[in-house]
Amino acid sequence: MNSAAIIKDALSAGEGVVRMAPCWVPRSFLMPGGRLKLDPRDLYALGAHRGGIDERWYSSTTQAANGPGTPDDEGLSYIALDGQRVLFKEAIETLGDLFLGADVMAEHGGWNILCKFFDNLGPIPHHMHQMDEHAAKVGRKGKPEAYYFPPQFNFTGNNFPHTYMGLEPGTTKDDVRACLERWDQGDNGILYHSKAYMLQPGTGWQVDAGVLHAPGSLVTYEPQVNVDVFGMFQSMVENRPVPWELVVKDVPPEHSRDLDYIIGMLDWDKNVDPEFGKHNKVFPKPVKPAAEMAEEGYSEMWITYGRPWYSAKELTVFPGRSVTITDAAAYGVILTQGRGTMGKLTVETPTLIRFGEMTMDEVFVSAAAAKAGLRIVNTSRDEKLVMLKHFGPGNPHAAPLIQQ
């Protein structure tokens, strides 16, 4: 059977909802936190030289930028049907109208969002993601991103459940330059110029492109623009050196030692904002009045909102209840708790996953199915069914929440 036939059969079998296979991604410069339900025996399934698996990507059409030796499909999700698999990227490129709708394909040209869980034992180095202006110089686009800390995965905070954000007001570009000049002399001291915020499960953050951040050790749900660009600004993390190559991974070669250019990639005003926390921390917002939803047997909260590039919700269906949920756009789903059905598909949250195994905790809901209304049933008498839903740009229901 050719791939187009498999894609159409998957859409038909799920009445517009397709099942996705787990997509695991390693990072060579980080240590996995062990909370993504991947069997501990498989944390280094791709080889120690590739790094531990600390990320799972959802409904992804974006290849991971992990340097030499990266497989062509690393970071790319697969649609799964009866033991057969087809790249979700291929499905969008060939039959995108059936998944996203003709209007979205005409305006955006594809599924322009990447969403993932990342899970680390300790912090990530202080880094930034390029703005459009600088990303364009290496043939990419800028990457804003958002965070949400799902309580179900954060039963422990690991080594450093704090995130450094931006730069302390009063920091100068000369201060940052001095840190970059000390790159090969141990800890370059960039964190002396930043502030750490304790991370709170059940809340989130917005991190715009060009803003420095050193994510902490909570499991993080991360909707973002679908590109894997970054530049490190911290020379050591937990006594492990960060190579200069990760500073300039997405810098034109002629600027690889140009500190003015590298510092110029920062959105300076946003980094030194004296009310950074007030302007960027995100609290859940009910989709409808809480009492109205509770009477119907569920709760749904916006957990990522305020920006045009992406949005996300957390949906909770109470034990033994069913609800029909209507959305205005296609979305990806990952379960965080419970079991039940979504349309015709059975879904359940796994306890432990072996690398390469199929699961029933991830689906993608087409625009047609979302707009028609999807019946979701919690088949447990006692446990909540909880899922996270991520949307790409142009979700009409999220538009009123966009901050100007």
Secondary structure, DSSP 8 states (H G I E B T S, - for coil): --HHHHHHHHHHHTTTEEEE--EEEEETTS-B-S-SSB-GGGTTTT-GGG-EEEEEEES-B------TT--TTTTB-EEEETTEEEEHHHHHHHHHHHHH-HHHHHHHSS---EEEEE-BSS---SEE---HHHHGGGT-----EEEE--GGG-SS--S--EEEES--TT--HHHHHHHHHTTTSS---GGGGSEEEE--TT-EEEE-TT--EE--SS-EEEEE-S----EE--SEETTEE--GGGTSTTS-GGGTT-HHHHHHTS-HHHHT-TTHHHHHEE--EESS-HHHHHHHTEEEEEEE-SSSS-EEEEEEE-TT-EEEE--SS-EEEEEEE-EEEETTEEEE--S-B-TT---SSEEEE-HHHHHH-EEEEE--SSS-EEEEEEE-TT-TTTGGG---
